[in-house]
Amino acid sequence: MVAKEPVPGRVKTRLCPPCTPEEAAQLAEAALADTLTTCCDAGADGVVVALDGRPGAWLPAGVTVVDQGSGSFDQRLARAWEHVGGPALQIGMDTPQVTADLLAASMDQLATVGTDAVLGPAQDGGWWALGLRRADPSLLVGVPTSRADTGSRQLRRLVGSGRRTRLLAILRDVDTWSDVLAVAAGAPGTRFTSAVERVAERVDRPRP
């Protein structure tokens, strides 16, 4: 998993407004905690988080933490693979609605004979998951991130390298307030949804 320490003013800045920087950080922390817990419940041999920042109370026991390092985001994504080798599934902290069953099924697809890679597209044009049988940082370095064509470019890089690639389910990233509400509605009982409900009481409260 690739993640950023949930510090106000450094995470989920596109949510401000309507959120305050503190509220945006609370949502990010809840999403991070939910996703890490889900990773731990998915049956993987191990969970590694490549972190920008310092671990906090949101980190479950047994999770290995490595430093993301510096550089562009594609370089940091690639560097994370140096610590795991493979086969592995890489995700971020923007899809707190992901379930252990979905992660397990994604890993099963990666293990299917005739499959070298899996890619989970995001609704905004990016990707939420990338699975590789064998780590190869060159598959990520140079692929532009945070763009409407990031997912399609990543898919072309995989296919162009000769990797036999399967697509996973399409998920919605949490980038805007409308994303927040939509994802929370589909993830009842999560820390993220509880945090959203608290913030929404203020954000959506009718003004006098």
Backbone bond lengths (Angstrom), bond angles and torsions (degrees), N, CA, C in turn:
res aa  C-N    CA-C-N  psi(-1)  N-CA   C-N-CA  omega(-1)  CA-C   N-CA-C  phi
1 M - - - 1.450 - - 1.521 108.77 -
2 V 1.328 115.86 141.88 1.460 122.08 177.05 1.521 107.67 -111.99
3 A 1.331 116.86 126.35 1.461 119.35 -172.51 1.522 111.15 -148.79
4 K 1.325 114.18 162.71 1.456 122.40 177.18 1.527 108.67 -120.02
5 E 1.327 116.76 138.92 1.460 120.59 176.69 1.529 109.47 -56.97
6 P 1.348 117.37 130.43 1.475 120.05 -175.65 1.529 113.08 -76.59
7 V 1.317 115.24 78.14 1.467 122.33 -179.61 1.530 108.92 -103.46
8 P 1.336 118.35 130.11 1.474 120.43 178.65 1.532 111.79 -53.46
9 G 1.317 115.07 132.95 1.454 120.55 -179.68 1.516 114.20 90.17
10 R 1.350 117.14 -10.01 1.465 120.83 -179.22 1.518 113.01 -115.59
11 V 1.328 117.17 -15.40 1.464 120.66 -177.73 1.528 110.44 -127.24
12 K 1.318 114.83 147.16 1.469 122.10 175.28 1.530 112.63 49.45
13 T 1.319 116.03 43.55 1.464 119.94 -178.17 1.526 111.96 -68.16
14 R 1.335 117.65 -21.27 1.469 119.72 178.45 1.528 111.92 -71.14
15 L 1.325 117.13 -9.96 1.464 120.49 176.48 1.530 111.96 -86.16
16 C 1.317 116.89 -3.07 1.469 121.51 -176.58 1.533 110.52 -111.28
17 P 1.342 118.46 113.44 1.454 127.52 -9.90 1.553 110.43 -76.80
18 P 1.334 117.61 171.01 1.457 129.17 13.27 1.521 114.41 -84.58
19 C 1.342 118.18 -14.39 1.459 119.74 -179.08 1.524 110.78 -78.08
20 T 1.311 115.94 155.53 1.454 120.91 166.57 1.530 107.52 -81.70
21 P 1.328 118.67 161.90 1.469 119.52 176.74 1.524 112.86 -56.48
22 E 1.335 116.91 -35.26 1.463 120.74 178.57 1.530 110.91 -67.09
23 E 1.324 116.99 -41.82 1.463 120.49 178.70 1.522 111.17 -66.54
24 A 1.329 116.25 -40.77 1.463 119.55 178.02 1.523 110.74 -61.29
25 A 1.328 117.08 -38.90 1.459 121.03 178.18 1.526 111.00 -67.79
26 Q 1.326 117.60 -35.89 1.468 120.98 176.80 1.525 110.95 -63.65
27 L 1.327 116.71 -41.00 1.462 120.19 177.49 1.524 110.63 -66.29
28 A 1.335 116.10 -40.98 1.465 119.76 179.15 1.524 111.02 -63.73
29 E 1.326 116.72 -41.43 1.471 119.84 179.63 1.526 111.15 -64.45
30 A 1.324 116.49 -41.33 1.463 119.95 178.67 1.528 110.69 -64.05
31 A 1.334 116.71 -43.21 1.466 120.58 178.49 1.521 110.93 -63.09
32 L 1.314 116.54 -40.85 1.459 121.80 179.30 1.523 110.90 -63.58
33 A 1.341 116.51 -46.75 1.462 120.62 -179.68 1.523 111.41 -63.72
34 D 1.332 116.60 -43.28 1.469 119.94 178.96 1.528 110.80 -61.49
35 T 1.316 116.70 -45.86 1.463 120.23 -175.08 1.523 111.37 -66.90
36 L 1.334 116.81 -40.78 1.456 119.90 179.00 1.529 111.22 -65.52
37 T 1.328 116.24 -41.35 1.464 119.64 177.50 1.527 110.59 -61.47
38 T 1.328 116.30 -42.37 1.459 120.90 178.28 1.524 110.98 -62.20
39 C 1.328 116.98 -42.30 1.461 120.62 177.90 1.527 110.60 -59.38
40 C 1.324 116.26 -41.90 1.461 120.37 -179.47 1.528 111.67 -66.79
41 D 1.335 116.66 -27.98 1.466 121.34 -177.67 1.528 112.87 -88.87
42 A 1.334 117.29 -3.26 1.464 120.14 -171.96 1.525 113.76 -85.77
43 G 1.322 117.37 -4.36 1.458 119.68 176.52 1.512 115.48 87.33
44 A 1.333 117.14 14.53 1.463 119.66 178.24 1.522 110.35 -72.69
45 D 1.330 116.42 157.84 1.460 120.51 178.30 1.520 111.75 -65.61
46 G 1.322 117.12 -26.87 1.453 121.29 179.49 1.517 110.56 -167.12
47 V 1.331 116.17 159.48 1.464 122.21 178.40 1.518 108.04 -123.68
48 V 1.319 116.29 127.21 1.458 122.96 179.40 1.519 108.14 -121.66
49 V 1.330 117.35 131.32 1.456 120.55 174.48 1.523 108.73 -114.08
50 A 1.330 115.32 120.81 1.459 121.77 174.08 1.518 106.30 -87.74
51 L 1.328 116.18 108.54 1.459 121.80 -166.06 1.523 112.63 -109.51
52 D 1.324 114.40 136.28 1.461 122.18 168.82 1.527 105.80 -99.75
53 G 1.332 117.01 98.19 1.454 121.00 -176.89 1.515 110.92 125.14
54 R 1.343 115.20 -155.99 1.462 120.62 -176.22 1.524 111.05 -115.85
55 P 1.325 117.46 147.59 1.470 120.56 177.71 1.528 110.80 -64.71
56 G 1.343 115.34 154.31 1.451 121.25 178.12 1.513 110.86 -135.42
57 A 1.330 115.25 -166.76 1.463 120.42 -178.61 1.523 112.40 -65.39
58 W 1.322 117.35 -14.81 1.457 122.30 -179.39 1.533 112.48 -75.69
59 L 1.330 117.84 -9.01 1.467 121.48 -175.41 1.522 110.51 -84.61
60 P 1.341 118.94 117.82 1.472 120.66 178.12 1.525 111.61 -68.55
61 A 1.312 115.50 155.16 1.460 120.27 176.28 1.523 110.30 -63.81
62 G 1.325 115.69 144.28 1.455 120.63 175.66 1.516 115.06 90.05
63 V 1.339 117.19 -4.86 1.466 120.41 179.33 1.526 109.12 -87.18
64 T 1.316 116.38 131.17 1.465 121.64 177.40 1.526 109.81 -84.40
65 V 1.328 116.38 132.10 1.457 121.59 179.67 1.523 109.55 -110.20
66 V 1.334 116.07 129.61 1.458 121.76 174.45 1.520 108.35 -126.67
67 D 1.309 115.59 157.19 1.460 121.02 -178.48 1.528 110.29 -80.52
68 Q 1.330 115.66 132.31 1.474 119.72 176.55 1.508 111.92 -63.94
69 G 1.316 116.38 -33.10 1.449 120.12 -174.64 1.510 111.67 81.46
70 S 1.303 116.74 -168.13 1.464 121.90 -176.58 1.521 110.37 -107.07
71 G 1.332 114.60 -179.51 1.454 119.94 178.66 1.510 112.33 105.71
72 S 1.306 116.57 -178.22 1.460 122.02 179.40 1.523 109.71 -69.39
73 F 1.339 116.20 164.54 1.450 119.88 -174.45 1.523 111.68 -63.54
74 D 1.333 117.94 -37.83 1.462 119.19 178.21 1.524 110.94 -62.61
75 Q 1.329 117.13 -35.23 1.458 120.39 177.95 1.525 111.53 -69.14
76 R 1.340 116.00 -36.69 1.473 119.52 179.23 1.531 110.97 -72.25
77 L 1.338 116.64 -36.21 1.465 119.52 174.08 1.524 110.37 -60.43
78 A 1.319 115.85 -45.08 1.460 120.77 -179.18 1.520 111.06 -65.09
79 R 1.331 116.92 -40.03 1.463 120.27 -178.31 1.527 111.32 -63.21
80 A 1.332 116.75 -33.44 1.463 119.76 -179.87 1.526 111.14 -59.09
81 W 1.327 116.51 -33.62 1.464 119.91 -178.89 1.526 112.03 -68.39
82 E 1.310 117.61 -22.13 1.458 120.16 -179.83 1.527 111.63 -65.50
83 H 1.341 116.53 -19.53 1.459 120.67 -176.92 1.530 112.85 -94.22
84 V 1.321 117.97 -10.55 1.470 119.41 -173.80 1.518 114.10 -118.99
85 G 1.302 117.69 -26.90 1.464 120.03 179.87 1.512 112.54 76.36
86 G 1.312 117.50 -78.94 1.451 121.48 179.78 1.519 110.57 133.40
87 P 1.314 118.03 165.30 1.473 125.55 2.26 1.529 111.13 -70.23
88 A 1.335 116.06 146.26 1.456 120.68 -177.88 1.520 109.73 -156.39
89 L 1.333 114.26 161.56 1.459 122.20 177.29 1.518 107.29 -120.27
90 Q 1.321 116.66 125.05 1.461 122.25 -178.90 1.522 110.08 -104.96
91 I 1.342 116.22 128.23 1.460 120.80 176.64 1.520 108.92 -134.80
92 G 1.340 115.58 171.69 1.450 121.58 177.06 1.518 110.53 -112.46
93 M 1.333 115.85 -161.41 1.464 121.59 -176.41 1.526 112.01 -109.31
94 D 1.336 117.12 15.41 1.463 120.97 -174.82 1.520 113.97 -97.79
95 T 1.333 117.66 2.37 1.475 120.50 -179.40 1.528 109.65 -128.25
96 P 1.346 117.51 69.12 1.468 119.86 -177.69 1.518 113.49 -67.33
97 Q 1.336 117.42 -9.52 1.464 120.89 177.87 1.522 112.43 -80.06
98 V 1.325 118.42 -6.99 1.457 121.19 -178.07 1.528 109.47 -62.99
99 T 1.316 115.84 143.27 1.463 120.73 -177.82 1.523 110.56 -111.08
100 A 1.339 115.10 160.76 1.459 119.91 177.00 1.524 110.63 -62.55
101 D 1.331 116.79 -36.80 1.468 120.17 179.16 1.522 111.11 -63.31
102 L 1.341 116.39 -40.74 1.465 119.76 179.79 1.525 110.68 -66.65
103 L 1.327 117.48 -41.45 1.464 119.81 178.19 1.524 110.78 -65.41
104 A 1.330 116.67 -41.35 1.460 119.55 178.84 1.526 111.02 -63.76
105 A 1.332 116.57 -42.30 1.467 120.41 178.56 1.530 110.84 -64.59
106 S 1.333 116.57 -36.39 1.463 120.54 178.48 1.525 110.84 -65.21
107 M 1.333 115.94 -41.35 1.462 119.46 177.42 1.524 111.31 -67.27
108 D 1.331 116.13 -35.17 1.466 119.78 176.61 1.530 110.53 -63.18
109 Q 1.329 116.18 -40.61 1.474 119.21 177.89 1.515 110.77 -62.47
110 L 1.337 115.88 -39.70 1.456 119.34 179.19 1.525 110.99 -63.36
111 A 1.331 115.91 -31.97 1.471 120.63 -178.58 1.523 112.83 -82.01
112 T 1.334 117.41 -5.15 1.457 121.09 -178.51 1.529 111.04 -67.22
113 V 1.297 116.36 137.28 1.463 120.78 178.21 1.533 109.39 -57.68
114 G 1.311 116.25 133.63 1.453 120.91 -179.79 1.519 113.68 90.18
115 T 1.334 117.66 7.58 1.463 121.69 179.19 1.525 109.27 -118.47
116 D 1.337 115.94 130.20 1.465 121.63 177.20 1.522 112.17 -107.40
117 A 1.344 116.17 -23.98 1.462 119.98 -175.76 1.524 109.52 -154.90
118 V 1.322 115.73 154.72 1.466 121.76 172.24 1.524 107.49 -130.88
119 L 1.337 115.82 148.52 1.459 120.89 -179.12 1.519 108.82 -137.72
120 G 1.332 116.23 127.49 1.457 121.58 178.04 1.517 110.60 -100.98
121 P 1.322 118.74 106.57 1.470 120.77 -179.15 1.531 111.38 -69.20
122 A 1.326 115.92 149.98 1.462 122.53 173.49 1.519 108.77 -107.08
123 Q 1.320 116.03 152.64 1.464 120.49 -176.48 1.531 112.81 -61.84
124 D 1.334 116.88 -26.22 1.459 119.50 -177.60 1.524 112.87 -84.63
125 G 1.333 116.62 3.90 1.459 120.28 178.67 1.516 114.15 101.37
126 G 1.337 116.90 -6.64 1.455 120.26 176.59 1.514 111.27 -90.55
127 W 1.315 116.47 -150.83 1.459 120.73 174.52 1.516 109.35 -141.19
128 W 1.344 115.73 148.78 1.465 120.02 -179.45 1.520 112.39 -106.08
129 A 1.320 117.78 -17.17 1.461 120.88 -179.73 1.519 110.39 -148.36
130 L 1.324 114.80 142.44 1.463 121.60 175.33 1.521 107.44 -137.13
131 G 1.318 115.93 121.25 1.457 120.50 178.17 1.512 110.89 -114.52
132 L 1.334 116.31 137.10 1.458 121.73 179.81 1.524 109.82 -132.48
133 R 1.310 116.34 138.45 1.464 120.36 174.32 1.530 110.09 -65.59
134 R 1.325 115.09 -36.05 1.463 120.57 -178.34 1.521 108.68 -140.04
135 A 1.320 115.95 133.39 1.461 120.33 -178.98 1.526 111.05 -60.91
136 D 1.328 115.34 134.80 1.462 121.00 176.51 1.525 107.25 -151.34
137 P 1.345 117.83 93.20 1.469 120.97 -177.74 1.519 114.13 -55.41
138 S 1.330 117.63 -26.10 1.460 120.27 -178.34 1.523 112.20 -64.87
139 L 1.340 116.82 -16.97 1.461 119.86 178.95 1.525 112.01 -75.12
140 L 1.328 117.87 -13.80 1.458 121.25 -178.54 1.530 113.66 -113.84
141 V 1.315 116.54 -36.78 1.460 119.49 -176.31 1.528 110.29 -62.82
142 G 1.331 114.68 127.15 1.457 120.41 179.47 1.509 114.52 96.47
143 V 1.340 117.84 -8.81 1.462 120.58 175.48 1.531 107.60 -84.84
144 P 1.340 119.01 116.21 1.466 120.80 -177.71 1.528 111.09 -59.98
145 T 1.328 116.90 139.39 1.460 121.69 -179.22 1.526 110.33 -109.97
146 S 1.333 114.96 165.66 1.474 122.56 178.12 1.516 111.93 58.60
147 R 1.323 116.30 40.24 1.465 121.92 177.65 1.520 109.23 -129.89
148 A 1.323 114.68 160.65 1.464 119.75 -179.52 1.522 112.45 -67.93
149 D 1.323 117.43 -15.58 1.467 119.97 179.96 1.531 112.24 -113.46
150 T 1.331 117.07 14.31 1.469 119.64 -179.39 1.526 111.31 -59.63
151 G 1.333 117.14 -44.85 1.457 120.19 -178.91 1.515 112.73 -63.10
152 S 1.323 116.70 -44.76 1.462 119.57 -178.96 1.528 111.04 -68.00
153 R 1.330 116.83 -35.36 1.462 119.92 177.22 1.532 110.96 -67.20
154 Q 1.348 115.62 -40.02 1.458 118.54 178.83 1.528 110.90 -65.52
155 L 1.328 116.03 -39.55 1.457 119.45 177.87 1.527 110.73 -62.79
156 R 1.326 117.10 -42.55 1.467 120.17 178.53 1.521 111.12 -62.80
157 R 1.337 116.50 -37.80 1.463 119.53 178.83 1.531 110.55 -63.76
158 L 1.324 116.10 -43.01 1.464 119.79 179.80 1.523 111.50 -64.25
159 V 1.327 115.52 -51.03 1.465 120.28 -177.56 1.526 110.53 -65.54
160 G 1.333 115.59 -40.38 1.456 119.67 -179.36 1.518 113.30 -65.10
161 S 1.335 116.14 -24.70 1.466 120.36 178.46 1.530 111.99 -83.47
162 G 1.329 115.55 -3.69 1.456 119.65 -179.68 1.509 114.44 94.27
163 R 1.361 117.45 2.09 1.464 119.73 178.46 1.521 110.44 -74.26
164 R 1.315 115.54 127.13 1.459 120.81 175.96 1.525 107.20 -76.85
165 T 1.328 116.16 112.74 1.461 121.96 -165.35 1.522 111.94 -116.85
166 R 1.331 115.59 133.00 1.465 122.57 174.13 1.523 108.90 -108.04
167 L 1.330 116.52 145.21 1.453 121.37 176.65 1.522 110.38 -93.38
168 L 1.323 115.67 140.33 1.457 122.90 177.11 1.526 109.20 -95.88
169 A 1.328 115.95 -177.34 1.466 121.13 178.21 1.531 110.84 -62.74
170 I 1.311 115.47 148.86 1.469 121.57 176.42 1.527 108.60 -84.16
171 L 1.335 116.82 128.81 1.457 122.02 177.63 1.522 110.36 -121.15
172 R 1.327 114.96 163.11 1.464 121.24 179.91 1.526 109.82 -101.15
173 D 1.314 117.24 124.94 1.455 122.63 174.70 1.519 110.65 -74.53
174 V 1.325 115.69 155.15 1.458 121.44 174.25 1.524 108.39 -96.43
175 D 1.324 116.52 99.81 1.458 121.88 179.08 1.523 112.03 -122.70
176 T 1.336 117.43 -38.94 1.457 122.70 -176.65 1.522 109.70 -118.26
177 W 1.351 116.10 170.30 1.462 119.51 179.93 1.524 111.36 -63.51
178 S 1.324 117.97 -35.68 1.462 119.76 177.07 1.523 110.39 -65.74
179 D 1.340 117.75 -36.26 1.468 120.94 174.14 1.518 110.36 -61.86
180 V 1.318 116.10 -43.71 1.463 121.42 -179.46 1.521 110.92 -55.97
181 L 1.328 116.02 -49.44 1.460 120.75 -177.15 1.529 110.96 -66.18
182 A 1.331 117.25 -41.55 1.463 120.89 -178.70 1.525 111.38 -66.16
183 V 1.329 116.91 -44.03 1.466 120.53 -179.17 1.521 110.50 -67.83
184 A 1.327 117.27 -42.06 1.464 120.76 179.47 1.522 111.18 -61.25
185 A 1.337 116.64 -38.30 1.466 120.46 -179.69 1.521 111.76 -63.05
186 G 1.323 116.66 -27.81 1.451 120.53 -178.95 1.519 114.04 -98.76
187 A 1.333 116.89 8.12 1.465 120.17 -178.03 1.524 110.57 -134.10
188 P 1.332 117.77 59.14 1.468 120.28 -178.21 1.526 111.64 -63.59
189 G 1.326 115.08 146.45 1.449 120.04 176.33 1.508 115.51 82.40
190 T 1.336 117.81 2.59 1.462 120.49 -179.41 1.526 110.47 -92.60
191 R 1.326 116.16 161.62 1.456 120.75 174.43 1.518 109.95 -60.09
192 F 1.335 114.87 -37.93 1.457 119.46 -177.91 1.526 111.01 -61.44
193 T 1.314 116.82 -47.79 1.463 119.96 -179.10 1.522 111.42 -63.44
194 S 1.318 117.26 -39.47 1.464 120.02 177.13 1.528 110.87 -62.59
195 A 1.338 116.75 -41.10 1.457 120.34 178.72 1.522 110.85 -66.38
196 V 1.333 116.82 -39.68 1.466 120.85 178.56 1.523 110.44 -62.38
197 E 1.315 116.64 -42.47 1.470 119.81 -179.27 1.523 111.22 -61.18
198 R 1.324 116.72 -38.47 1.467 119.83 179.25 1.524 110.84 -66.94
199 V 1.330 116.22 -43.86 1.466 119.61 -179.81 1.520 110.74 -68.19
200 A 1.325 117.01 -39.47 1.469 121.39 -177.50 1.520 112.05 -63.61
201 E 1.334 117.42 -27.69 1.458 119.56 177.59 1.520 111.63 -58.96
202 R 1.326 115.51 -34.22 1.463 119.18 177.70 1.526 111.92 -86.89
203 V 1.353 115.37 -47.10 1.466 120.13 -174.80 1.526 111.42 -61.76
204 D 1.321 116.68 -43.30 1.471 120.72 -173.72 1.526 113.09 -96.30
205 R 1.330 116.97 6.01 1.456 119.59 -179.86 1.532 109.96 -68.85
206 P 1.331 118.56 128.87 1.473 120.36 178.53 1.520 111.30 -58.05
207 R 1.309 116.14 134.62 1.457 120.75 179.83 1.539 110.13 -87.35
208 P 1.349 116.57 142.58 1.472 119.21 -179.43 1.524 110.85 -67.71
